[in-house]
Amino acid sequence: MSEKKYEEGVDPVTFYREQCALEKKAISLKEILETCNERVRANPDSGESCHMEMTDYVHFLDHCAMPKAFKHLK
């Protein structure tokens, strides 16, 4: 799969988050989040939330994307 190139006029944060979401670590974190969501949907009265799983996933995307996006600030 070839990496898409950033184009002027596109939000760089969104662009790089989408690119980072394709990385192996992001895919793994998303699978963990989806598994948690399935557990919560199956047992909504459990009191469980997937806050940590979501935080881990978003943190990874931000940590991956921000250095790349900041290079495009003017």
mmJSON file of the N, C-alpha and C atoms, coordinates in Angstrom:
{"data_MODEL":{"atom_site":{
"group_PDB":["ATOM","ATOM","ATOM","ATOM","ATOM","ATOM","ATOM","ATOM","ATOM","ATOM","ATOM","ATOM","ATOM","ATOM","ATOM","ATOM","ATOM","ATOM","ATOM","ATOM","ATOM","ATOM","ATOM","ATOM","ATOM","ATOM","ATOM","ATOM","ATOM","ATOM","ATOM","ATOM","ATOM","ATOM","ATOM","ATOM","ATOM","ATOM","ATOM","ATOM","ATOM","ATOM","ATOM","ATOM","ATOM","ATOM","ATOM","ATOM","ATOM","ATOM","ATOM","ATOM","ATOM","ATOM","ATOM","ATOM","ATOM","ATOM","ATOM","ATOM","ATOM","ATOM","ATOM","ATOM","ATOM","ATOM","ATOM","ATOM","ATOM","ATOM","ATOM","ATOM","ATOM","ATOM","ATOM","ATOM","ATOM","ATOM","ATOM","ATOM","ATOM","ATOM","ATOM","ATOM","ATOM","ATOM","ATOM","ATOM","ATOM","ATOM","ATOM","ATOM","ATOM","ATOM","ATOM","ATOM","ATOM","ATOM","ATOM","ATOM","ATOM","ATOM","ATOM","ATOM","ATOM","ATOM","ATOM","ATOM","ATOM","ATOM","ATOM","ATOM","ATOM","ATOM","ATOM","ATOM","ATOM","ATOM","ATOM","ATOM","ATOM","ATOM","ATOM","ATOM","ATOM","ATOM","ATOM","ATOM","ATOM","ATOM","ATOM","ATOM","ATOM","ATOM","ATOM","ATOM","ATOM","ATOM","ATOM","ATOM","ATOM","ATOM","ATOM","ATOM","ATOM","ATOM","ATOM","ATOM","ATOM","ATOM","ATOM","ATOM","ATOM","ATOM","ATOM","ATOM","ATOM","ATOM","ATOM","ATOM","ATOM","ATOM","ATOM","ATOM","ATOM","ATOM","ATOM","ATOM","ATOM","ATOM","ATOM","ATOM","ATOM","ATOM","ATOM","ATOM","ATOM","ATOM","ATOM","ATOM","ATOM","ATOM","ATOM","ATOM","ATOM","ATOM","ATOM","ATOM","ATOM","ATOM","ATOM","ATOM","ATOM","ATOM","ATOM","ATOM","ATOM","ATOM","ATOM","ATOM","ATOM","ATOM","ATOM","ATOM","ATOM","ATOM","ATOM","ATOM","ATOM","ATOM","ATOM","ATOM","ATOM","ATOM","ATOM","ATOM","ATOM","ATOM","ATOM","ATOM","ATOM","ATOM"],
"id":[1,2,3,4,5,6,7,8,9,10,11,12,13,14,15,16,17,18,19,20,21,22,23,24,25,26,27,28,29,30,31,32,33,34,35,36,37,38,39,40,41,42,43,44,45,46,47,48,49,50,51,52,53,54,55,56,57,58,59,60,61,62,63,64,65,66,67,68,69,70,71,72,73,74,75,76,77,78,79,80,81,82,83,84,85,86,87,88,89,90,91,92,93,94,95,96,97,98,99,100,101,102,103,104,105,106,107,108,109,110,111,112,113,114,115,116,117,118,119,120,121,122,123,124,125,126,127,128,129,130,131,132,133,134,135,136,137,138,139,140,141,142,143,144,145,146,147,148,149,150,151,152,153,154,155,156,157,158,159,160,161,162,163,164,165,166,167,168,169,170,171,172,173,174,175,176,177,178,179,180,181,182,183,184,185,186,187,188,189,190,191,192,193,194,195,196,197,198,199,200,201,202,203,204,205,206,207,208,209,210,211,212,213,214,215,216,217,218,219,220,221,222],
"type_symbol":["N","C","C","N","C","C","N","C","C","N","C","C","N","C","C","N","C","C","N","C","C","N","C","C","N","C","C","N","C","C","N","C","C","N","C","C","N","C","C","N","C","C","N","C","C","N","C","C","N","C","C","N","C","C","N","C","C","N","C","C","N","C","C","N","C","C","N","C","C","N","C","C","N","C","C","N","C","C","N","C","C","N","C","C","N","C","C","N","C","C","N","C","C","N","C","C","N","C","C","N","C","C","N","C","C","N","C","C","N","C","C","N","C","C","N","C","C","N","C","C","N","C","C","N","C","C","N","C","C","N","C","C","N","C","C","N","C","C","N","C","C","N","C","C","N","C","C","N","C","C","N","C","C","N","C","C","N","C","C","N","C","C","N","C","C","N","C","C","N","C","C","N","C","C","N","C","C","N","C","C","N","C","C","N","C","C","N","C","C","N","C","C","N","C","C","N","C","C","N","C","C","N","C","C","N","C","C","N","C","C","N","C","C","N","C","C","N","C","C","N","C","C"],
"label_atom_id":["N","CA","C","N","CA","C","N","CA","C","N","CA","C","N","CA","C","N","CA","C","N","CA","C","N","CA","C","N","CA","C","N","CA","C","N","CA","C","N","CA","C","N","CA","C","N","CA","C","N","CA","C","N","CA","C","N","CA","C","N","CA","C","N","CA","C","N","CA","C","N","CA","C","N","CA","C","N","CA","C","N","CA","C","N","CA","C","N","CA","C","N","CA","C","N","CA","C","N","CA","C","N","CA","C","N","CA","C","N","CA","C","N","CA","C","N","CA","C","N","CA","C","N","CA","C","N","CA","C","N","CA","C","N","CA","C","N","CA","C","N","CA","C","N","CA","C","N","CA","C","N","CA","C","N","CA","C","N","CA","C","N","CA","C","N","CA","C","N","CA","C","N","CA","C","N","CA","C","N","CA","C","N","CA","C","N","CA","C","N","CA","C","N","CA","C","N","CA","C","N","CA","C","N","CA","C","N","CA","C","N","CA","C","N","CA","C","N","CA","C","N","CA","C","N","CA","C","N","CA","C","N","CA","C","N","CA","C","N","CA","C","N","CA","C","N","CA","C","N","CA","C","N","CA","C","N","CA","C"],
"label_alt_id":[null,null,null,null,null,null,null,null,null,null,null,null,null,null,null,null,null,null,null,null,null,null,null,null,null,null,null,null,null,null,null,null,null,null,null,null,null,null,null,null,null,null,null,null,null,null,null,null,null,null,null,null,null,null,null,null,null,null,null,null,null,null,null,null,null,null,null,null,null,null,null,null,null,null,null,null,null,null,null,null,null,null,null,null,null,null,null,null,null,null,null,null,null,null,null,null,null,null,null,null,null,null,null,null,null,null,null,null,null,null,null,null,null,null,null,null,null,null,null,null,null,null,null,null,null,null,null,null,null,null,null,null,null,null,null,null,null,null,null,null,null,null,null,null,null,null,null,null,null,null,null,null,null,null,null,null,null,null,null,null,null,null,null,null,null,null,null,null,null,null,null,null,null,null,null,null,null,null,null,null,null,null,null,null,null,null,null,null,null,null,null,null,null,null,null,null,null,null,null,null,null,null,null,null,null,null,null,null,null,null,null,null,null,null,null,null,null,null,null,null,null,null],
"label_comp_id":["MET","MET","MET","SER","SER","SER","GLU","GLU","GLU","LYS","LYS","LYS","LYS","LYS","LYS","TYR","TYR","TYR","GLU","GLU","GLU","GLU","GLU","GLU","GLY","GLY","GLY","VAL","VAL","VAL","ASP","ASP","ASP","PRO","PRO","PRO","VAL","VAL","VAL","THR","THR","THR","PHE","PHE","PHE","TYR","TYR","TYR","ARG","ARG","ARG","GLU","GLU","GLU","GLN","GLN","GLN","CYS","CYS","CYS","ALA","ALA","ALA","LEU","LEU","LEU","GLU","GLU","GLU","LYS","LYS","LYS","LYS","LYS","LYS","ALA","ALA","ALA","ILE","ILE","ILE","SER","SER","SER","LEU","LEU","LEU","LYS","LYS","LYS","GLU","GLU","GLU","ILE","ILE","ILE","LEU","LEU","LEU","GLU","GLU","GLU","THR","THR","THR","CYS","CYS","CYS","ASN","ASN","ASN","GLU","GLU","GLU","ARG","ARG","ARG","VAL","VAL","VAL","ARG","ARG","ARG","ALA","ALA","ALA","ASN","ASN","ASN","PRO","PRO","PRO","ASP","ASP","ASP","SER","SER","SER","GLY","GLY","GLY","GLU","GLU","GLU","SER","SER","SER","CYS","CYS","CYS","HIS","HIS","HIS","MET","MET","MET","GLU","GLU","GLU","MET","MET","MET","THR","THR","THR","ASP","ASP","ASP","TYR","TYR","TYR","VAL","VAL","VAL","HIS","HIS","HIS","PHE","PHE","PHE","LEU","LEU","LEU","ASP","ASP","ASP","HIS","HIS","HIS","CYS","CYS","CYS","ALA","ALA","ALA","MET","MET","MET","PRO","PRO","PRO","LYS","LYS","LYS","ALA","ALA","ALA","PHE","PHE","PHE","LYS","LYS","LYS","HIS","HIS","HIS","LEU","LEU","LEU","LYS","LYS","LYS"],
"label_asym_id":["A","A","A","A","A","A","A","A","A","A","A","A","A","A","A","A","A","A","A","A","A","A","A","A","A","A","A","A","A","A","A","A","A","A","A","A","A","A","A","A","A","A","A","A","A","A","A","A","A","A","A","A","A","A","A","A","A","A","A","A","A","A","A","A","A","A","A","A","A","A","A","A","A","A","A","A","A","A","A","A","A","A","A","A","A","A","A","A","A","A","A","A","A","A","A","A","A","A","A","A","A","A","A","A","A","A","A","A","A","A","A","A","A","A","A","A","A","A","A","A","A","A","A","A","A","A","A","A","A","A","A","A","A","A","A","A","A","A","A","A","A","A","A","A","A","A","A","A","A","A","A","A","A","A","A","A","A","A","A","A","A","A","A","A","A","A","A","A","A","A","A","A","A","A","A","A","A","A","A","A","A","A","A","A","A","A","A","A","A","A","A","A","A","A","A","A","A","A","A","A","A","A","A","A","A","A","A","A","A","A","A","A","A","A","A","A","A","A","A","A","A","A"],
"label_entity_id":["1","1","1","1","1","1","1","1","1","1","1","1","1","1","1","1","1","1","1","1","1","1","1","1","1","1","1","1","1","1","1","1","1","1","1","1","1","1","1","1","1","1","1","1","1","1","1","1","1","1","1","1","1","1","1","1","1","1","1","1","1","1","1","1","1","1","1","1","1","1","1","1","1","1","1","1","1","1","1","1","1","1","1","1","1","1","1","1","1","1","1","1","1","1","1","1","1","1","1","1","1","1","1","1","1","1","1","1","1","1","1","1","1","1","1","1","1","1","1","1","1","1","1","1","1","1","1","1","1","1","1","1","1","1","1","1","1","1","1","1","1","1","1","1","1","1","1","1","1","1","1","1","1","1","1","1","1","1","1","1","1","1","1","1","1","1","1","1","1","1","1","1","1","1","1","1","1","1","1","1","1","1","1","1","1","1","1","1","1","1","1","1","1","1","1","1","1","1","1","1","1","1","1","1","1","1","1","1","1","1","1","1","1","1","1","1","1","1","1","1","1","1"],
"label_seq_id":[1,1,1,2,2,2,3,3,3,4,4,4,5,5,5,6,6,6,7,7,7,8,8,8,9,9,9,10,10,10,11,11,11,12,12,12,13,13,13,14,14,14,15,15,15,16,16,16,17,17,17,18,18,18,19,19,19,20,20,20,21,21,21,22,22,22,23,23,23,24,24,24,25,25,25,26,26,26,27,27,27,28,28,28,29,29,29,30,30,30,31,31,31,32,32,32,33,33,33,34,34,34,35,35,35,36,36,36,37,37,37,38,38,38,39,39,39,40,40,40,41,41,41,42,42,42,43,43,43,44,44,44,45,45,45,46,46,46,47,47,47,48,48,48,49,49,49,50,50,50,51,51,51,52,52,52,53,53,53,54,54,54,55,55,55,56,56,56,57,57,57,58,58,58,59,59,59,60,60,60,61,61,61,62,62,62,63,63,63,64,64,64,65,65,65,66,66,66,67,67,67,68,68,68,69,69,69,70,70,70,71,71,71,72,72,72,73,73,73,74,74,74],
"pdbx_PDB_ins_code":[null,null,null,null,null,null,null,null,null,null,null,null,null,null,null,null,null,null,null,null,null,null,null,null,null,null,null,null,null,null,null,null,null,null,null,null,null,null,null,null,null,null,null,null,null,null,null,null,null,null,null,null,null,null,null,null,null,null,null,null,null,null,null,null,null,null,null,null,null,null,null,null,null,null,null,null,null,null,null,null,null,null,null,null,null,null,null,null,null,null,null,null,null,null,null,null,null,null,null,null,null,null,null,null,null,null,null,null,null,null,null,null,null,null,null,null,null,null,null,null,null,null,null,null,null,null,null,null,null,null,null,null,null,null,null,null,null,null,null,null,null,null,null,null,null,null,null,null,null,null,null,null,null,null,null,null,null,null,null,null,null,null,null,null,null,null,null,null,null,null,null,null,null,null,null,null,null,null,null,null,null,null,null,null,null,null,null,null,null,null,null,null,null,null,null,null,null,null,null,null,null,null,null,null,null,null,null,null,null,null,null,null,null,null,null,null,null,null,null,null,null,null],
"Cartn_x":[0.842,0.0,0.886,0.657,1.455,0.856,1.753,1.31,0.793,-0.359,-0.915,-0.041,0.023,0.801,-0.141,0.337,-0.429,-0.575,-1.774,-2.039,-2.456,-1.999,-2.359,-3.879,-4.441,-5.877,-6.611,-5.929,-6.514,-6.081,-6.971,-6.612,-5.497,-4.291,-3.183,-3.39,-4.072,-4.295,-5.177,-6.274,-7.168,-6.446,-5.725,-4.998,-4.035,-3.207,-2.211,-2.817,-3.905,-4.588,-5.082,-5.641,-6.114,-4.959,-3.82,-2.645,-2.137,-2.103,-1.623,-2.565,-3.842,-4.816,-4.537,-3.726,-3.386,-2.169,-1.505,-0.321,-0.725,0.171,-0.095,-0.544,0.137,-0.202,-1.618,-1.98,-3.319,-4.387,-4.109,-5.066,-5.282,-4.212,-4.313,-5.13,-4.853,-5.601,-7.071,-7.363,-8.758,-9.478,-8.79,-9.397,-9.726,-8.833,-9.082,-10.302,-10.387,-11.534,-12.828,-12.808,-14.008,-14.445,-13.488,-13.815,-14.489,-13.965,-14.567,-15.982,-16.163,-17.491,-18.485,-18.052,-18.926,-19.33,-18.358,-18.658,-19.689,-19.526,-20.442,-21.827,-21.893,-23.195,-23.892,-23.114,-23.692,-24.212,-23.614,-24.019,-24.024,-25.007,-25.016,-25.136,-25.6,-25.755,-24.488,-23.407,-22.17,-21.466,-21.76,-21.085,-19.718,-19.332,-18.043,-18.138,-17.061,-16.966,-15.665,-15.534,-14.327,-13.483,-13.57,-12.87,-11.363,-10.743,-9.295,-8.904,-9.689,-9.391,-9.48,-10.501,-10.648,-9.504,-9.16,-8.06,-6.75,-6.479,-5.248,-5.205,-6.328,-6.393,-6.186,-6.926,-6.82,-5.438,-4.896,-3.556,-2.525,-2.622,-1.691,-1.82,-3.06,-3.262,-2.686,-2.947,-2.442,-0.917,-0.353,1.102,1.789,1.163,1.692,1.504,0.336,-0.017,0.526,0.584,0.907,2.28,3.344,4.636,4.612,3.917,3.824,2.971,1.87,0.966,1.612,2.376,2.991,3.997,4.543,5.473,4.783,3.443,2.7,2.114,2.39,1.914,2.715,2.041,2.734,2.759],
"Cartn_y":[-1.179,0.0,1.241,2.136,3.356,4.397,5.153,6.179,7.377,7.886,9.088,10.272,11.241,12.446,13.569,14.363,15.506,16.52,17.048,18.082,19.363,20.478,21.796,21.94,22.57,22.786,21.709,20.634,19.549,19.763,19.501,19.629,18.634,19.107,18.182,17.242,17.699,16.83,15.648,15.928,14.853,13.927,14.497,13.698,12.73,13.234,12.374,11.421,11.792,10.829,9.644,9.935,8.85,7.957,8.568,7.782,6.946,7.529,6.828,5.686,5.83,4.781,3.5,3.566,2.385,1.64,2.222,1.579,0.391,-0.568,-1.813,-1.553,-0.652,-0.345,0.239,1.121,1.721,0.671,-0.224,-1.286,-2.162,-2.479,-3.281,-2.563,-1.282,-0.51,-0.392,-0.247,-0.153,-1.48,-2.596,-3.904,-4.065,-3.609,-3.662,-2.811,-1.627,-0.739,-1.379,-1.953,-2.591,-3.787,-4.552,-5.682,-5.185,-4.112,-3.522,-3.042,-2.351,-1.865,-3.009,-4.12,-5.29,-5.821,-5.863,-6.314,-5.414,-4.115,-3.157,-3.262,-3.403,-3.552,-4.847,-5.891,-7.176,-7.146,-6.298,-6.23,-4.768,-3.989,-2.55,-2.215,-3.155,-2.901,-3.201,-3.555,-3.94,-2.751,-1.555,-0.377,-0.162,-1.037,-0.901,0.182,0.918,1.859,1.543,2.078,1.841,3.106,3.897,5.177,5.004,4.096,3.914,3.42,2.519,1.995,3.095,3.946,5.071,6.061,6.347,7.264,6.756,5.473,4.891,5.031,4.758,4.832,6.271,7.211,8.608,9.177,8.803,9.265,8.796,7.55,7.052,7.846,8.04,8.776,10.186,10.858,12.223,12.242,11.328,11.266,10.986,10.19,9.853,11.008,11.631,12.615,14.014,14.436,15.841,16.278,15.519,15.989,16.184,15.329,15.443,16.643,16.85,17.947,19.307,19.398,20.676,21.148,20.231,20.618,21.459,21.386,22.098,23.424,23.794,25.085,26.206,27.284,28.435,29.592],
"Cartn_z":[0.0,0.0,0.0,-0.915,-0.972,-0.023,0.596,1.532,0.757,1.173,0.543,0.93,0.065,0.33,0.755,1.701,2.18,1.056,0.91,-0.09,0.605,0.083,0.59,0.595,1.612,1.694,2.479,2.814,3.597,5.046,6.003,7.412,7.713,8.079,8.29,9.475,10.517,11.68,11.284,10.624,10.181,9.211,8.276,7.288,7.968,8.884,9.519,10.537,11.185,12.057,11.239,10.064,9.196,8.758,8.459,8.07,9.25,10.427,11.617,12.008,11.71,12.036,11.27,10.23,9.429,9.974,10.981,11.562,12.43,12.535,13.257,14.701,15.392,16.79,16.884,15.966,15.982,15.717,14.8,14.494,15.722,16.414,17.634,18.71,18.919,19.919,19.541,18.261,17.818,18.04,17.827,18.082,19.559,20.424,21.869,22.217,21.634,21.866,21.374,20.198,19.649,20.492,21.0,21.877,23.147,23.706,24.9,24.592,23.474,23.099,22.957,22.395,22.258,23.635,24.573,25.94,26.6,26.448,27.07,26.45,25.125,24.459,24.883,25.107,25.5,26.936,27.767,29.167,29.619,29.193,29.495,30.983,31.778,33.212,34.011,33.326,34.016,34.662,34.198,34.73,34.1,33.198,32.521,31.451,31.298,30.179,29.443,28.295,27.498,27.434,28.478,28.506,28.318,29.04,28.925,27.545,26.998,25.669,24.625,24.75,23.823,24.008,25.252,25.541,24.948,25.115,24.565,23.045,22.387,20.932,20.435,21.018,20.593,20.914,22.071,22.446,21.415,20.994,19.991,18.695,18.232,16.98,17.075,18.188,18.363,18.441,19.196,19.361,18.017,17.193,15.873,14.894,14.894,13.868,14.12,15.362,15.645,15.14,15.347,14.826,13.306,12.611,11.147,10.76,11.464,11.145,11.429,12.512,12.869,11.824,11.047,9.983,8.91,8.854,7.829,8.305,9.561,10.057,9.42,9.161,8.55,9.505],
"occupancy":[1.0,1.0,1.0,1.0,1.0,1.0,1.0,1.0,1.0,1.0,1.0,1.0,1.0,1.0,1.0,1.0,1.0,1.0,1.0,1.0,1.0,1.0,1.0,1.0,1.0,1.0,1.0,1.0,1.0,1.0,1.0,1.0,1.0,1.0,1.0,1.0,1.0,1.0,1.0,1.0,1.0,1.0,1.0,1.0,1.0,1.0,1.0,1.0,1.0,1.0,1.0,1.0,1.0,1.0,1.0,1.0,1.0,1.0,1.0,1.0,1.0,1.0,1.0,1.0,1.0,1.0,1.0,1.0,1.0,1.0,1.0,1.0,1.0,1.0,1.0,1.0,1.0,1.0,1.0,1.0,1.0,1.0,1.0,1.0,1.0,1.0,1.0,1.0,1.0,1.0,1.0,1.0,1.0,1.0,1.0,1.0,1.0,1.0,1.0,1.0,1.0,1.0,1.0,1.0,1.0,1.0,1.0,1.0,1.0,1.0,1.0,1.0,1.0,1.0,1.0,1.0,1.0,1.0,1.0,1.0,1.0,1.0,1.0,1.0,1.0,1.0,1.0,1.0,1.0,1.0,1.0,1.0,1.0,1.0,1.0,1.0,1.0,1.0,1.0,1.0,1.0,1.0,1.0,1.0,1.0,1.0,1.0,1.0,1.0,1.0,1.0,1.0,1.0,1.0,1.0,1.0,1.0,1.0,1.0,1.0,1.0,1.0,1.0,1.0,1.0,1.0,1.0,1.0,1.0,1.0,1.0,1.0,1.0,1.0,1.0,1.0,1.0,1.0,1.0,1.0,1.0,1.0,1.0,1.0,1.0,1.0,1.0,1.0,1.0,1.0,1.0,1.0,1.0,1.0,1.0,1.0,1.0,1.0,1.0,1.0,1.0,1.0,1.0,1.0,1.0,1.0,1.0,1.0,1.0,1.0,1.0,1.0,1.0,1.0,1.0,1.0,1.0,1.0,1.0,1.0,1.0,1.0],
"B_iso_or_equiv":[0.0,0.0,0.0,0.0,0.0,0.0,0.0,0.0,0.0,0.0,0.0,0.0,0.0,0.0,0.0,0.0,0.0,0.0,0.0,0.0,0.0,0.0,0.0,0.0,0.0,0.0,0.0,0.0,0.0,0.0,0.0,0.0,0.0,0.0,0.0,0.0,0.0,0.0,0.0,0.0,0.0,0.0,0.0,0.0,0.0,0.0,0.0,0.0,0.0,0.0,0.0,0.0,0.0,0.0,0.0,0.0,0.0,0.0,0.0,0.0,0.0,0.0,0.0,0.0,0.0,0.0,0.0,0.0,0.0,0.0,0.0,0.0,0.0,0.0,0.0,0.0,0.0,0.0,0.0,0.0,0.0,0.0,0.0,0.0,0.0,0.0,0.0,0.0,0.0,0.0,0.0,0.0,0.0,0.0,0.0,0.0,0.0,0.0,0.0,0.0,0.0,0.0,0.0,0.0,0.0,0.0,0.0,0.0,0.0,0.0,0.0,0.0,0.0,0.0,0.0,0.0,0.0,0.0,0.0,0.0,0.0,0.0,0.0,0.0,0.0,0.0,0.0,0.0,0.0,0.0,0.0,0.0,0.0,0.0,0.0,0.0,0.0,0.0,0.0,0.0,0.0,0.0,0.0,0.0,0.0,0.0,0.0,0.0,0.0,0.0,0.0,0.0,0.0,0.0,0.0,0.0,0.0,0.0,0.0,0.0,0.0,0.0,0.0,0.0,0.0,0.0,0.0,0.0,0.0,0.0,0.0,0.0,0.0,0.0,0.0,0.0,0.0,0.0,0.0,0.0,0.0,0.0,0.0,0.0,0.0,0.0,0.0,0.0,0.0,0.0,0.0,0.0,0.0,0.0,0.0,0.0,0.0,0.0,0.0,0.0,0.0,0.0,0.0,0.0,0.0,0.0,0.0,0.0,0.0,0.0,0.0,0.0,0.0,0.0,0.0,0.0,0.0,0.0,0.0,0.0,0.0,0.0],
"pdbx_formal_charge":[null,null,null,null,null,null,null,null,null,null,null,null,null,null,null,null,null,null,null,null,null,null,null,null,null,null,null,null,null,null,null,null,null,null,null,null,null,null,null,null,null,null,null,null,null,null,null,null,null,null,null,null,null,null,null,null,null,null,null,null,null,null,null,null,null,null,null,null,null,null,null,null,null,null,null,null,null,null,null,null,null,null,null,null,null,null,null,null,null,null,null,null,null,null,null,null,null,null,null,null,null,null,null,null,null,null,null,null,null,null,null,null,null,null,null,null,null,null,null,null,null,null,null,null,null,null,null,null,null,null,null,null,null,null,null,null,null,null,null,null,null,null,null,null,null,null,null,null,null,null,null,null,null,null,null,null,null,null,null,null,null,null,null,null,null,null,null,null,null,null,null,null,null,null,null,null,null,null,null,null,null,null,null,null,null,null,null,null,null,null,null,null,null,null,null,null,null,null,null,null,null,null,null,null,null,null,null,null,null,null,null,null,null,null,null,null,null,null,null,null,null,null],
"auth_seq_id":[1,1,1,2,2,2,3,3,3,4,4,4,5,5,5,6,6,6,7,7,7,8,8,8,9,9,9,10,10,10,11,11,11,12,12,12,13,13,13,14,14,14,15,15,15,16,16,16,17,17,17,18,18,18,19,19,19,20,20,20,21,21,21,22,22,22,23,23,23,24,24,24,25,25,25,26,26,26,27,27,27,28,28,28,29,29,29,30,30,30,31,31,31,32,32,32,33,33,33,34,34,34,35,35,35,36,36,36,37,37,37,38,38,38,39,39,39,40,40,40,41,41,41,42,42,42,43,43,43,44,44,44,45,45,45,46,46,46,47,47,47,48,48,48,49,49,49,50,50,50,51,51,51,52,52,52,53,53,53,54,54,54,55,55,55,56,56,56,57,57,57,58,58,58,59,59,59,60,60,60,61,61,61,62,62,62,63,63,63,64,64,64,65,65,65,66,66,66,67,67,67,68,68,68,69,69,69,70,70,70,71,71,71,72,72,72,73,73,73,74,74,74],
"auth_comp_id":["MET","MET","MET","SER","SER","SER","GLU","GLU","GLU","LYS","LYS","LYS","LYS","LYS","LYS","TYR","TYR","TYR","GLU","GLU","GLU","GLU","GLU","GLU","GLY","GLY","GLY","VAL","VAL","VAL","ASP","ASP","ASP","PRO","PRO","PRO","VAL","VAL","VAL","THR","THR","THR","PHE","PHE","PHE","TYR","TYR","TYR","ARG","ARG","ARG","GLU","GLU","GLU","GLN","GLN","GLN","CYS","CYS","CYS","ALA","ALA","ALA","LEU","LEU","LEU","GLU","GLU","GLU","LYS","LYS","LYS","LYS","LYS","LYS","ALA","ALA","ALA","ILE","ILE","ILE","SER","SER","SER","LEU","LEU","LEU","LYS","LYS","LYS","GLU","GLU","GLU","ILE","ILE","ILE","LEU","LEU","LEU","GLU","GLU","GLU","THR","THR","THR","CYS","CYS","CYS","ASN","ASN","ASN","GLU","GLU","GLU","ARG","ARG","ARG","VAL","VAL","VAL","ARG","ARG","ARG","ALA","ALA","ALA","ASN","ASN","ASN","PRO","PRO","PRO","ASP","ASP","ASP","SER","SER","SER","GLY","GLY","GLY","GLU","GLU","GLU","SER","SER","SER","CYS","CYS","CYS","HIS","HIS","HIS","MET","MET","MET","GLU","GLU","GLU","MET","MET","MET","THR","THR","THR","ASP","ASP","ASP","TYR","TYR","TYR","VAL","VAL","VAL","HIS","HIS","HIS","PHE","PHE","PHE","LEU","LEU","LEU","ASP","ASP","ASP","HIS","HIS","HIS","CYS","CYS","CYS","ALA","ALA","ALA","MET","MET","MET","PRO","PRO","PRO","LYS","LYS","LYS","ALA","ALA","ALA","PHE","PHE","PHE","LYS","LYS","LYS","HIS","HIS","HIS","LEU","LEU","LEU","LYS","LYS","LYS"],
"auth_asym_id":["A","A","A","A","A","A","A","A","A","A","A","A","A","A","A","A","A","A","A","A","A","A","A","A","A","A","A","A","A","A","A","A","A","A","A","A","A","A","A","A","A","A","A","A","A","A","A","A","A","A","A","A","A","A","A","A","A","A","A","A","A","A","A","A","A","A","A","A","A","A","A","A","A","A","A","A","A","A","A","A","A","A","A","A","A","A","A","A","A","A","A","A","A","A","A","A","A","A","A","A","A","A","A","A","A","A","A","A","A","A","A","A","A","A","A","A","A","A","A","A","A","A","A","A","A","A","A","A","A","A","A","A","A","A","A","A","A","A","A","A","A","A","A","A","A","A","A","A","A","A","A","A","A","A","A","A","A","A","A","A","A","A","A","A","A","A","A","A","A","A","A","A","A","A","A","A","A","A","A","A","A","A","A","A","A","A","A","A","A","A","A","A","A","A","A","A","A","A","A","A","A","A","A","A","A","A","A","A","A","A","A","A","A","A","A","A","A","A","A","A","A","A"],
"auth_atom_id":["N","CA","C","N","CA","C","N","CA","C","N","CA","C","N","CA","C","N","CA","C","N","CA","C","N","CA","C","N","CA","C","N","CA","C","N","CA","C","N","CA","C","N","CA","C","N","CA","C","N","CA","C","N","CA","C","N","CA","C","N","CA","C","N","CA","C","N","CA","C","N","CA","C","N","CA","C","N","CA","C","N","CA","C","N","CA","C","N","CA","C","N","CA","C","N","CA","C","N","CA","C","N","CA","C","N","CA","C","N","CA","C","N","CA","C","N","CA","C","N","CA","C","N","CA","C","N","CA","C","N","CA","C","N","CA","C","N","CA","C","N","CA","C","N","CA","C","N","CA","C","N","CA","C","N","CA","C","N","CA","C","N","CA","C","N","CA","C","N","CA","C","N","CA","C","N","CA","C","N","CA","C","N","CA","C","N","CA","C","N","CA","C","N","CA","C","N","CA","C","N","CA","C","N","CA","C","N","CA","C","N","CA","C","N","CA","C","N","CA","C","N","CA","C","N","CA","C","N","CA","C","N","CA","C","N","CA","C","N","CA","C","N","CA","C","N","CA","C","N","CA","C","N","CA","C","N","CA","C"],
"pdbx_PDB_model_num":[1,1,1,1,1,1,1,1,1,1,1,1,1,1,1,1,1,1,1,1,1,1,1,1,1,1,1,1,1,1,1,1,1,1,1,1,1,1,1,1,1,1,1,1,1,1,1,1,1,1,1,1,1,1,1,1,1,1,1,1,1,1,1,1,1,1,1,1,1,1,1,1,1,1,1,1,1,1,1,1,1,1,1,1,1,1,1,1,1,1,1,1,1,1,1,1,1,1,1,1,1,1,1,1,1,1,1,1,1,1,1,1,1,1,1,1,1,1,1,1,1,1,1,1,1,1,1,1,1,1,1,1,1,1,1,1,1,1,1,1,1,1,1,1,1,1,1,1,1,1,1,1,1,1,1,1,1,1,1,1,1,1,1,1,1,1,1,1,1,1,1,1,1,1,1,1,1,1,1,1,1,1,1,1,1,1,1,1,1,1,1,1,1,1,1,1,1,1,1,1,1,1,1,1,1,1,1,1,1,1,1,1,1,1,1,1,1,1,1,1,1,1]
}}}
